[in-house]
Structure formats: structure tokens, C-alpha cells
Amino acid sequence: MAQRVRQGYATAWGSTETEILERFSAKIPLGRYSTPEEVAGMVGYLVGDSAGAVVAQAINVCGGLGNF
């Protein structure tokens, strides 16, 4: 999904997808996209007993990407 977004911006801005990735990565507080393993770690936590009190929450596992 992120790749399609970068392709769209590259087309709209007359740039390359690599340049768009660099621009986006510079704005992500983590400095990169989250990995599937990081997302899976949150899912693993949420399905476990220790997350029993976590209800009705939207949790972004995005490295801060959703902050801009």
C-alpha cells in the first residue's frame, strides 16, 4: 500500500519513488517504516492475557508516520 502511495506522489511531483521514500522516511520519527515483525509483536501482545484491559483502542504501529 505504501509503495502505491509513493508511486502516486512520484508521478504527481515529477520525482522518483526512491526520492519520495527518502522524503517520507525523513519525516517519520522512527526514521523508517515499521516492519511486519513489529506489527506482529503488537498483535501478539493484544491477543495475550496481559492486554485484557485494552479495549476499544486504535493503536498505530507506524513509527510515528501517522503523526504528520
ABEGO torsion letter per residue (X at the ends): XAAAAAAAAAAAAGBBAAAAAAAAAAABAAGBBBBAAAAAAAAAAAABAAAAABBGBBBBBAGGAAAX
